[in-house]
Amino acid sequence: MSTIPKNIKYLMMYVAGDIVMSENPGKGLRKWREIFNVQQNELSRKIRIPPPVISNYEQGRRFPGIKAIERIVKGLIDIDRERGYPVASKISGFMFESDAILDMRDFTTPIPVKKFVEVVSGEILYGEHLVERPVFGYTVIDSIKAILSMSGYEFFKLMGLTTARVAIFTNVTKGRSPMIAVRVYPIKPMAVIIHGPKKVTDPLPMKIAEIEQIPLILSKINTVENLLSVLRRISD
């Protein structure tokens, strides 16, 4: 994806995450195909998946795996690119580039939250019973830059990029701000990792994690640079 513009890459991640997190992934696939104004036969030719298979996905007769979803989303974006990005250019107004986003990665196969706990030398502050849940990527956010440079609307868009992912906040002091953001915004990550404090004594972050049923993890990695380095090895 290195040659894909960042805003389009973020859009692909958002669409794939929206489908994965949908109560009915088939309906999610159909919704996005129709948003991009692509017929089943056209999509079938582009991604070389027979039309009956796509129909079965959309009708819920067959469950699409993450690789199939990624293939379909890429196909929709490729078709839109060939048309001059008429749809993506409008939708990507919802997306944006920001130096508050330190890293963002997707996985071809899901990875359990407990793997993140291990890799980031994490302490589970809440949600030990939830660490088996699968995630499909992560977004690393500099919480200071997010607070100082983003409007509320921009932060809402940023939270939209955490769907079906782990949201990792760096430069955290007490842990309140990230969890209040999780509480306020309707789009929820699958888990939250905070980096910065040596320990969290404020009970509010844990209380919010319990209410939202989201694992909350404190990373003990010593620097942000080392945190980013170990995270990149997860998907290698």
PyRosetta script that sets phi, psi and omega in degrees:
from pyrosetta import init, pose_from_sequence

init()
pose = pose_from_sequence("MSTIPKNIKYLMMYVAGDIVMSENPGKGLRKWREIFNVQQNELSRKIRIPPPVISNYEQGRRFPGIKAIERIVKGLIDIDRERGYPVASKISGFMFESDAILDMRDFTTPIPVKKFVEVVSGEILYGEHLVERPVFGYTVIDSIKAILSMSGYEFFKLMGLTTARVAIFTNVTKGRSPMIAVRVYPIKPMAVIIHGPKKVTDPLPMKIAEIEQIPLILSKINTVENLLSVLRRISD")
pose.set_psi(1, 7.1)
pose.set_omega(1, -171.8)
pose.set_phi(2, -64.0)
pose.set_psi(2, -27.3)
pose.set_omega(2, -178.5)
pose.set_phi(3, -89.8)
pose.set_psi(3, -4.0)
pose.set_omega(3, -179.8)
pose.set_phi(4, -83.0)
pose.set_psi(4, 131.6)
pose.set_omega(4, 177.6)
pose.set_phi(5, -54.1)
pose.set_psi(5, 145.8)
pose.set_omega(5, -174.9)
pose.set_phi(6, -57.7)
pose.set_psi(6, -41.8)
pose.set_omega(6, -177.6)
pose.set_phi(7, -64.9)
pose.set_psi(7, -32.9)
pose.set_omega(7, 177.7)
pose.set_phi(8, -74.0)
pose.set_psi(8, -37.7)
pose.set_omega(8, 176.8)
pose.set_phi(9, -61.4)
pose.set_psi(9, -44.9)
pose.set_omega(9, 177.9)
pose.set_phi(10, -61.8)
pose.set_psi(10, -39.4)
pose.set_omega(10, 178.9)
pose.set_phi(11, -62.3)
pose.set_psi(11, -43.3)
pose.set_omega(11, 178.6)
pose.set_phi(12, -60.2)
pose.set_psi(12, -43.0)
pose.set_omega(12, 178.9)
pose.set_phi(13, -63.3)
pose.set_psi(13, -41.1)
pose.set_omega(13, -178.4)
pose.set_phi(14, -65.3)
pose.set_psi(14, -46.1)
pose.set_omega(14, -178.8)
pose.set_phi(15, -62.8)
pose.set_psi(15, -46.8)
pose.set_omega(15, 179.6)
pose.set_phi(16, -61.3)
pose.set_psi(16, -42.8)
pose.set_omega(16, 178.8)
pose.set_phi(17, -63.7)
pose.set_psi(17, -39.4)
pose.set_omega(17, 179.2)
pose.set_phi(18, -63.2)
pose.set_psi(18, -39.5)
pose.set_omega(18, 179.5)
pose.set_phi(19, -68.5)
pose.set_psi(19, -47.0)
pose.set_omega(19, -178.1)
pose.set_phi(20, -59.8)
pose.set_psi(20, -41.5)
pose.set_omega(20, -176.3)
pose.set_phi(21, -83.2)
pose.set_psi(21, -6.5)
pose.set_omega(21, -179.1)
pose.set_phi(22, -66.6)
pose.set_psi(22, 145.2)
pose.set_omega(22, 175.3)
pose.set_phi(23, -63.3)
pose.set_psi(23, -27.0)
pose.set_omega(23, 178.3)
pose.set_phi(24, -132.6)
pose.set_psi(24, 92.1)
pose.set_omega(24, -177.5)
pose.set_phi(25, -56.2)
pose.set_psi(25, -32.7)
pose.set_omega(25, 178.6)
pose.set_phi(26, -61.7)
pose.set_psi(26, -44.2)
pose.set_omega(26, 177.2)
pose.set_phi(27, -65.9)
pose.set_psi(27, -34.4)
pose.set_omega(27, 177.0)
pose.set_phi(28, -64.0)
pose.set_psi(28, -41.7)
pose.set_omega(28, 177.5)
pose.set_phi(29, -61.4)
pose.set_psi(29, -46.6)
pose.set_omega(29, -178.8)
pose.set_phi(30, -64.2)
pose.set_psi(30, -41.0)
pose.set_omega(30, 179.6)
pose.set_phi(31, -56.6)
pose.set_psi(31, -48.8)
pose.set_omega(31, -177.2)
pose.set_phi(32, -72.1)
pose.set_psi(32, -32.5)
pose.set_omega(32, 175.9)
pose.set_phi(33, -62.7)
pose.set_psi(33, -41.0)
pose.set_omega(33, -179.8)
pose.set_phi(34, -72.2)
pose.set_psi(34, -35.3)
pose.set_omega(34, 176.3)
pose.set_phi(35, -60.3)
pose.set_psi(35, -40.0)
pose.set_omega(35, 179.1)
pose.set_phi(36, -82.7)
pose.set_psi(36, 0.4)
pose.set_omega(36, 177.1)
pose.set_phi(37, 56.0)
pose.set_psi(37, 48.4)
pose.set_omega(37, -179.1)
pose.set_phi(38, -116.1)
pose.set_psi(38, 129.3)
pose.set_omega(38, 177.3)
pose.set_phi(39, -78.1)
pose.set_psi(39, 155.1)
pose.set_omega(39, -180.0)
pose.set_phi(40, -57.1)
pose.set_psi(40, -43.2)
pose.set_omega(40, -178.1)
pose.set_phi(41, -64.4)
pose.set_psi(41, -37.8)
pose.set_omega(41, 179.2)
pose.set_phi(42, -66.8)
pose.set_psi(42, -43.4)
pose.set_omega(42, 177.8)
pose.set_phi(43, -64.1)
pose.set_psi(43, -41.1)
pose.set_omega(43, 179.9)
pose.set_phi(44, -58.2)
pose.set_psi(44, -45.5)
pose.set_omega(44, 180.0)
pose.set_phi(45, -64.4)
pose.set_psi(45, -38.5)
pose.set_omega(45, -176.5)
pose.set_phi(46, -67.8)
pose.set_psi(46, -43.8)
pose.set_omega(46, -173.4)
pose.set_phi(47, -104.1)
pose.set_psi(47, -0.7)
pose.set_omega(47, 176.5)
pose.set_phi(48, 58.7)
pose.set_psi(48, 44.4)
pose.set_omega(48, 170.1)
pose.set_phi(49, -117.2)
pose.set_psi(49, 127.5)
pose.set_omega(49, -176.8)
pose.set_phi(50, -55.8)
pose.set_psi(50, 142.3)
pose.set_omega(50, 178.7)
pose.set_phi(51, -52.6)
pose.set_psi(51, -39.1)
pose.set_omega(51, 179.4)
pose.set_phi(52, -62.3)
pose.set_psi(52, -31.2)
pose.set_omega(52, 178.7)
pose.set_phi(53, -68.2)
pose.set_psi(53, -45.2)
pose.set_omega(53, 177.9)
pose.set_phi(54, -61.3)
pose.set_psi(54, -42.1)
pose.set_omega(54, 178.1)
pose.set_phi(55, -61.5)
pose.set_psi(55, -41.6)
pose.set_omega(55, 178.7)
pose.set_phi(56, -64.0)
pose.set_psi(56, -38.5)
pose.set_omega(56, 175.4)
pose.set_phi(57, -59.4)
pose.set_psi(57, -50.2)
pose.set_omega(57, -174.3)
pose.set_phi(58, -68.6)
pose.set_psi(58, -30.5)
pose.set_omega(58, 179.9)
pose.set_phi(59, -86.5)
pose.set_psi(59, -2.1)
pose.set_omega(59, 178.4)
pose.set_phi(60, 79.4)
pose.set_psi(60, 11.6)
pose.set_omega(60, 179.1)
pose.set_phi(61, -82.8)
pose.set_psi(61, -13.7)
pose.set_omega(61, 179.9)
pose.set_phi(62, -147.3)
pose.set_psi(62, 136.1)
pose.set_omega(62, -176.0)
pose.set_phi(63, -91.2)
pose.set_psi(63, 125.8)
pose.set_omega(63, 178.6)
pose.set_phi(64, -79.7)
pose.set_psi(64, 130.5)
pose.set_omega(64, 175.1)
pose.set_phi(65, -76.4)
pose.set_psi(65, 172.8)
pose.set_omega(65, -177.3)
pose.set_phi(66, -62.4)
pose.set_psi(66, -35.6)
pose.set_omega(66, 179.6)
pose.set_phi(67, -66.5)
pose.set_psi(67, -39.0)
pose.set_omega(67, 178.0)
pose.set_phi(68, -65.4)
pose.set_psi(68, -40.7)
pose.set_omega(68, 179.4)
pose.set_phi(69, -63.7)
pose.set_psi(69, -44.8)
pose.set_omega(69, 178.7)
pose.set_phi(70, -60.8)
pose.set_psi(70, -40.2)
pose.set_omega(70, -179.5)
pose.set_phi(71, -65.2)
pose.set_psi(71, -41.7)
pose.set_omega(71, 180.0)
pose.set_phi(72, -67.5)
pose.set_psi(72, -44.9)
pose.set_omega(72, -179.8)
pose.set_phi(73, -62.2)
pose.set_psi(73, -44.2)
pose.set_omega(73, 178.1)
pose.set_phi(74, -61.9)
pose.set_psi(74, -37.9)
pose.set_omega(74, 177.7)
pose.set_phi(75, -62.5)
pose.set_psi(75, -43.4)
pose.set_omega(75, 178.6)
pose.set_phi(76, -62.5)
pose.set_psi(76, -42.9)
pose.set_omega(76, 179.4)
pose.set_phi(77, -66.3)
pose.set_psi(77, -40.4)
pose.set_omega(77, 179.7)
pose.set_phi(78, -63.0)
pose.set_psi(78, -42.4)
pose.set_omega(78, 178.4)
pose.set_phi(79, -63.8)
pose.set_psi(79, -42.6)
pose.set_omega(79, 179.0)
pose.set_phi(80, -64.6)
pose.set_psi(80, -37.8)
pose.set_omega(80, 177.7)
pose.set_phi(81, -61.1)
pose.set_psi(81, -43.1)
pose.set_omega(81, -179.9)
pose.set_phi(82, -63.9)
pose.set_psi(82, -23.7)
pose.set_omega(82, 178.2)
pose.set_phi(83, -90.3)
pose.set_psi(83, -2.0)
pose.set_omega(83, -178.5)
pose.set_phi(84, 95.5)
pose.set_psi(84, 22.0)
pose.set_omega(84, 179.4)
pose.set_phi(85, 56.4)
pose.set_psi(85, 44.7)
pose.set_omega(85, 180.0)
pose.set_phi(86, -65.7)
pose.set_psi(86, -33.6)
pose.set_omega(86, -178.8)
pose.set_phi(87, -89.8)
pose.set_psi(87, -48.3)
pose.set_omega(87, -177.2)
pose.set_phi(88, -60.2)
pose.set_psi(88, -36.4)
pose.set_omega(88, -178.7)
pose.set_phi(89, -64.8)
pose.set_psi(89, -31.4)
pose.set_omega(89, 177.7)
pose.set_phi(90, -76.9)
pose.set_psi(90, -47.7)
pose.set_omega(90, -176.9)
pose.set_phi(91, -67.5)
pose.set_psi(91, -35.7)
pose.set_omega(91, -175.7)
pose.set_phi(92, -70.3)
pose.set_psi(92, -5.0)
pose.set_omega(92, 168.5)
pose.set_phi(93, -63.2)
pose.set_psi(93, -22.4)
pose.set_omega(93, 175.4)
pose.set_phi(94, -77.4)
pose.set_psi(94, -22.6)
pose.set_omega(94, -179.9)
pose.set_phi(95, -95.2)
pose.set_psi(95, 174.7)
pose.set_omega(95, -178.8)
pose.set_phi(96, -170.1)
pose.set_psi(96, 164.5)
pose.set_omega(96, 172.9)
pose.set_phi(97, -105.0)
pose.set_psi(97, 141.9)
pose.set_omega(97, -178.8)
pose.set_phi(98, -152.2)
pose.set_psi(98, 140.2)
pose.set_omega(98, 176.5)
pose.set_phi(99, -75.3)
pose.set_psi(99, -2.5)
pose.set_omega(99, 173.3)
pose.set_phi(100, -74.3)
pose.set_psi(100, -19.5)
pose.set_omega(100, 176.7)
pose.set_phi(101, -89.6)
pose.set_psi(101, 108.2)
pose.set_omega(101, -176.7)
pose.set_phi(102, -83.8)
pose.set_psi(102, -29.6)
pose.set_omega(102, 179.7)
pose.set_phi(103, -165.6)
pose.set_psi(103, 153.6)
pose.set_omega(103, 177.8)
pose.set_phi(104, -154.0)
pose.set_psi(104, 125.9)
pose.set_omega(104, -177.6)
pose.set_phi(105, -140.0)
pose.set_psi(105, 151.4)
pose.set_omega(105, 176.1)
pose.set_phi(106, -115.8)
pose.set_psi(106, 154.7)
pose.set_omega(106, 178.1)
pose.set_phi(107, -114.4)
pose.set_psi(107, 143.7)
pose.set_omega(107, 176.9)
pose.set_phi(108, -75.6)
pose.set_psi(108, -26.3)
pose.set_omega(108, 174.0)
pose.set_phi(109, -129.0)
pose.set_psi(109, 146.7)
pose.set_omega(109, -176.7)
pose.set_phi(110, -65.5)
pose.set_psi(110, 149.6)
pose.set_omega(110, 178.7)
pose.set_phi(111, -123.5)
pose.set_psi(111, 132.6)
pose.set_omega(111, -179.0)
pose.set_phi(112, -69.8)
pose.set_psi(112, 152.7)
pose.set_omega(112, 179.4)
pose.set_phi(113, -56.2)
pose.set_psi(113, -35.6)
pose.set_omega(113, -177.2)
pose.set_phi(114, -60.8)
pose.set_psi(114, -26.5)
pose.set_omega(114, 176.2)
pose.set_phi(115, -65.4)
pose.set_psi(115, -38.8)
pose.set_omega(115, 177.0)
pose.set_phi(116, -64.3)
pose.set_psi(116, -41.1)
pose.set_omega(116, 179.3)
pose.set_phi(117, -56.0)
pose.set_psi(117, -44.1)
pose.set_omega(117, -179.2)
pose.set_phi(118, -66.8)
pose.set_psi(118, -47.6)
pose.set_omega(118, -173.1)
pose.set_phi(119, -68.3)
pose.set_psi(119, -37.6)
pose.set_omega(119, -176.3)
pose.set_phi(120, -93.2)
pose.set_psi(120, 14.7)
pose.set_omega(120, -177.3)
pose.set_phi(121, 51.2)
pose.set_psi(121, 53.4)
pose.set_omega(121, -170.4)
pose.set_phi(122, -89.1)
pose.set_psi(122, 150.5)
pose.set_omega(122, 170.1)
pose.set_phi(123, -110.1)
pose.set_psi(123, 123.4)
pose.set_omega(123, -179.6)
pose.set_phi(124, -78.2)
pose.set_psi(124, 113.1)
pose.set_omega(124, 179.4)
pose.set_phi(125, -85.5)
pose.set_psi(125, -30.6)
pose.set_omega(125, 172.9)
pose.set_phi(126, -157.1)
pose.set_psi(126, 144.0)
pose.set_omega(126, 169.9)
pose.set_phi(127, 100.5)
pose.set_psi(127, 29.3)
pose.set_omega(127, 179.3)
pose.set_phi(128, -58.0)
pose.set_psi(128, -29.7)
pose.set_omega(128, -179.8)
pose.set_phi(129, -79.3)
pose.set_psi(129, -3.0)
pose.set_omega(129, -176.4)
pose.set_phi(130, -111.2)
pose.set_psi(130, 2.5)
pose.set_omega(130, -170.9)
pose.set_phi(131, -78.1)
pose.set_psi(131, -2.4)
pose.set_omega(131, 175.6)
pose.set_phi(132, -85.7)
pose.set_psi(132, -9.6)
pose.set_omega(132, -176.4)
pose.set_phi(133, -65.5)
pose.set_psi(133, 140.7)
pose.set_omega(133, -176.3)
pose.set_phi(134, -84.4)
pose.set_psi(134, 146.1)
pose.set_omega(134, 174.4)
pose.set_phi(135, -128.4)
pose.set_psi(135, 157.8)
pose.set_omega(135, -172.8)
pose.set_phi(136, -116.2)
pose.set_psi(136, 13.7)
pose.set_omega(136, 178.5)
pose.set_phi(137, 162.8)
pose.set_psi(137, -175.9)
pose.set_omega(137, 177.8)
pose.set_phi(138, -147.2)
pose.set_psi(138, 156.4)
pose.set_omega(138, 174.8)
pose.set_phi(139, -128.5)
pose.set_psi(139, 125.0)
pose.set_omega(139, 179.2)
pose.set_phi(140, -101.8)
pose.set_psi(140, 124.9)
pose.set_omega(140, -173.3)
pose.set_phi(141, -122.1)
pose.set_psi(141, 128.6)
pose.set_omega(141, 172.5)
pose.set_phi(142, -80.2)
pose.set_psi(142, 107.3)
pose.set_omega(142, -172.2)
pose.set_phi(143, -65.2)
pose.set_psi(143, -33.3)
pose.set_omega(143, 179.3)
pose.set_phi(144, -67.0)
pose.set_psi(144, -47.9)
pose.set_omega(144, 178.8)
pose.set_phi(145, -63.2)
pose.set_psi(145, -37.9)
pose.set_omega(145, 179.3)
pose.set_phi(146, -62.8)
pose.set_psi(146, -43.5)
pose.set_omega(146, -178.8)
pose.set_phi(147, -68.3)
pose.set_psi(147, -42.2)
pose.set_omega(147, -173.7)
pose.set_phi(148, -79.1)
pose.set_psi(148, -30.8)
pose.set_omega(148, -170.5)
pose.set_phi(149, -111.7)
pose.set_psi(149, -9.3)
pose.set_omega(149, -174.6)
pose.set_phi(150, -108.4)
pose.set_psi(150, 142.3)
pose.set_omega(150, 169.3)
pose.set_phi(151, -78.0)
pose.set_psi(151, 168.8)
pose.set_omega(151, 177.0)
pose.set_phi(152, -59.2)
pose.set_psi(152, -37.8)
pose.set_omega(152, 179.8)
pose.set_phi(153, -67.1)
pose.set_psi(153, -41.0)
pose.set_omega(153, 178.7)
pose.set_phi(154, -65.1)
pose.set_psi(154, -38.1)
pose.set_omega(154, 178.6)
pose.set_phi(155, -67.5)
pose.set_psi(155, -35.1)
pose.set_omega(155, 174.7)
pose.set_phi(156, -59.2)
pose.set_psi(156, -43.5)
pose.set_omega(156, 177.9)
pose.set_phi(157, -63.3)
pose.set_psi(157, -39.2)
pose.set_omega(157, 178.6)
pose.set_phi(158, -61.4)
pose.set_psi(158, -44.0)
pose.set_omega(158, 178.8)
pose.set_phi(159, -62.8)
pose.set_psi(159, -27.7)
pose.set_omega(159, 176.9)
pose.set_phi(160, -64.5)
pose.set_psi(160, -19.5)
pose.set_omega(160, 178.7)
pose.set_phi(161, -88.8)
pose.set_psi(161, 6.8)
pose.set_omega(161, -179.5)
pose.set_phi(162, -104.8)
pose.set_psi(162, 4.0)
pose.set_omega(162, -177.6)
pose.set_phi(163, -59.7)
pose.set_psi(163, 131.1)
pose.set_omega(163, 179.1)
pose.set_phi(164, 61.2)
pose.set_psi(164, 25.2)
pose.set_omega(164, -175.2)
pose.set_phi(165, -132.5)
pose.set_psi(165, 171.3)
pose.set_omega(165, 169.6)
pose.set_phi(166, -92.3)
pose.set_psi(166, 128.4)
pose.set_omega(166, 174.1)
pose.set_phi(167, -95.2)
pose.set_psi(167, 121.3)
pose.set_omega(167, -176.1)
pose.set_phi(168, -115.2)
pose.set_psi(168, 116.3)
pose.set_omega(168, -177.5)
pose.set_phi(169, -104.8)
pose.set_psi(169, 125.2)
pose.set_omega(169, 177.0)
pose.set_phi(170, -103.0)
pose.set_psi(170, 170.1)
pose.set_omega(170, -179.6)
pose.set_phi(171, 55.8)
pose.set_psi(171, 39.6)
pose.set_omega(171, 179.0)
pose.set_phi(172, -88.8)
pose.set_psi(172, 143.9)
pose.set_omega(172, 177.6)
pose.set_phi(173, -100.0)
pose.set_psi(173, -58.7)
pose.set_omega(173, -177.6)
pose.set_phi(174, -116.0)
pose.set_psi(174, -18.1)
pose.set_omega(174, -179.9)
pose.set_phi(175, 98.4)
pose.set_psi(175, -4.1)
pose.set_omega(175, -178.4)
pose.set_phi(176, -69.3)
pose.set_psi(176, -51.9)
pose.set_omega(176, -171.6)
pose.set_phi(177, -56.6)
pose.set_psi(177, -49.5)
pose.set_omega(177, 179.7)
pose.set_phi(178, -59.2)
pose.set_psi(178, -41.3)
pose.set_omega(178, -176.2)
pose.set_phi(179, -75.5)
pose.set_psi(179, -30.9)
pose.set_omega(179, 173.5)
pose.set_phi(180, -65.2)
pose.set_psi(180, -39.7)
pose.set_omega(180, 176.8)
pose.set_phi(181, -61.4)
pose.set_psi(181, -43.0)
pose.set_omega(181, 178.0)
pose.set_phi(182, -61.4)
pose.set_psi(182, -39.9)
pose.set_omega(182, -179.4)
pose.set_phi(183, -67.1)
pose.set_psi(183, -40.2)
pose.set_omega(183, -173.3)
pose.set_phi(184, -77.3)
pose.set_psi(184, -42.0)
pose.set_omega(184, -172.7)
pose.set_phi(185, -86.2)
pose.set_psi(185, 141.2)
pose.set_omega(185, -175.2)
pose.set_phi(186, -70.9)
pose.set_psi(186, -22.1)
pose.set_omega(186, -179.6)
pose.set_phi(187, -89.1)
pose.set_psi(187, 120.5)
pose.set_omega(187, -173.1)
pose.set_phi(188, -111.8)
pose.set_psi(188, 138.2)
pose.set_omega(188, 171.2)
pose.set_phi(189, -74.8)
pose.set_psi(189, 166.0)
pose.set_omega(189, 178.9)
pose.set_phi(190, -79.2)
pose.set_psi(190, -22.1)
pose.set_omega(190, 177.4)
pose.set_phi(191, -162.7)
pose.set_psi(191, 158.5)
pose.set_omega(191, 178.0)
pose.set_phi(192, -125.6)
pose.set_psi(192, 130.7)
pose.set_omega(192, 172.8)
pose.set_phi(193, -115.7)
pose.set_psi(193, 131.1)
pose.set_omega(193, 175.9)
pose.set_phi(194, -113.2)
pose.set_psi(194, 145.0)
pose.set_omega(194, -177.3)
pose.set_phi(195, -133.7)
pose.set_psi(195, 131.1)
pose.set_omega(195, 179.1)
pose.set_phi(196, 145.9)
pose.set_psi(196, -64.3)
pose.set_omega(196, -178.9)
pose.set_phi(197, -73.2)
pose.set_psi(197, 150.5)
pose.set_omega(197, 175.8)
pose.set_phi(198, -75.2)
pose.set_psi(198, -30.0)
pose.set_omega(198, 174.9)
pose.set_phi(199, -154.6)
pose.set_psi(199, 161.5)
pose.set_omega(199, 179.6)
pose.set_phi(200, -117.6)
pose.set_psi(200, 115.6)
pose.set_omega(200, -179.8)
pose.set_phi(201, -105.0)
pose.set_psi(201, -18.9)
pose.set_omega(201, 178.5)
pose.set_phi(202, -68.1)
pose.set_psi(202, 124.6)
pose.set_omega(202, -177.8)
pose.set_phi(203, -74.8)
pose.set_psi(203, -16.6)
pose.set_omega(203, -174.6)
pose.set_phi(204, -61.3)
pose.set_psi(204, -46.4)
pose.set_omega(204, 179.2)
pose.set_phi(205, -57.0)
pose.set_psi(205, -42.3)
pose.set_omega(205, 179.8)
pose.set_phi(206, -67.1)
pose.set_psi(206, -36.1)
pose.set_omega(206, 179.4)
pose.set_phi(207, -65.1)
pose.set_psi(207, -42.3)
pose.set_omega(207, 177.8)
pose.set_phi(208, -65.0)
pose.set_psi(208, -42.1)
pose.set_omega(208, 178.0)
pose.set_phi(209, -58.5)
pose.set_psi(209, -39.4)
pose.set_omega(209, 179.0)
pose.set_phi(210, -67.1)
pose.set_psi(210, -43.7)
pose.set_omega(210, 179.6)
pose.set_phi(211, -61.8)
pose.set_psi(211, -44.1)
pose.set_omega(211, -177.3)
pose.set_phi(212, -83.9)
pose.set_psi(212, -9.4)
pose.set_omega(212, -176.9)
pose.set_phi(213, 55.3)
pose.set_psi(213, 51.4)
pose.set_omega(213, 178.8)
pose.set_phi(214, -122.8)
pose.set_psi(214, 125.6)
pose.set_omega(214, 176.3)
pose.set_phi(215, -57.8)
pose.set_psi(215, 135.2)
pose.set_omega(215, 177.6)
pose.set_phi(216, -119.4)
pose.set_psi(216, 124.6)
pose.set_omega(216, -172.3)
pose.set_phi(217, -128.4)
pose.set_psi(217, 136.2)
pose.set_omega(217, 174.9)
pose.set_phi(218, -102.7)
pose.set_psi(218, 119.3)
pose.set_omega(218, 177.7)
pose.set_phi(219, -81.9)
pose.set_psi(219, 135.0)
pose.set_omega(219, 178.5)
pose.set_phi(220, -101.2)
pose.set_psi(220, 8.4)
pose.set_omega(220, 175.7)
pose.set_phi(221, -60.0)
pose.set_psi(221, 141.7)
pose.set_omega(221, -169.2)
pose.set_phi(222, -75.4)
pose.set_psi(222, -33.5)
pose.set_omega(222, -178.4)
pose.set_phi(223, -131.9)
pose.set_psi(223, 160.7)
pose.set_omega(223, 177.0)
pose.set_phi(224, -64.1)
pose.set_psi(224, -39.9)
pose.set_omega(224, -179.8)
pose.set_phi(225, -59.6)
pose.set_psi(225, -44.5)
pose.set_omega(225, 178.7)
pose.set_phi(226, -67.9)
pose.set_psi(226, -34.9)
pose.set_omega(226, 177.1)
pose.set_phi(227, -62.0)
pose.set_psi(227, -47.1)
pose.set_omega(227, 179.0)
pose.set_phi(228, -62.1)
pose.set_psi(228, -37.6)
pose.set_omega(228, -179.0)
pose.set_phi(229, -64.3)
pose.set_psi(229, -46.3)
pose.set_omega(229, -178.1)
pose.set_phi(230, -71.2)
pose.set_psi(230, -31.9)
pose.set_omega(230, 178.3)
pose.set_phi(231, -64.1)
pose.set_psi(231, -39.5)
pose.set_omega(231, -178.5)
pose.set_phi(232, -64.3)
pose.set_psi(232, -24.2)
pose.set_omega(232, 179.9)
pose.set_phi(233, -77.0)
pose.set_psi(233, -15.0)
pose.set_omega(233, 179.6)
pose.set_phi(234, -62.3)
pose.set_psi(234, -42.3)
pose.set_omega(234, -174.3)
pose.set_phi(235, -97.3)
pose.set_psi(235, 4.6)
pose.set_omega(235, 178.9)
pose.set_phi(236, -72.5)
pose.dump_pdb("model.pdb")
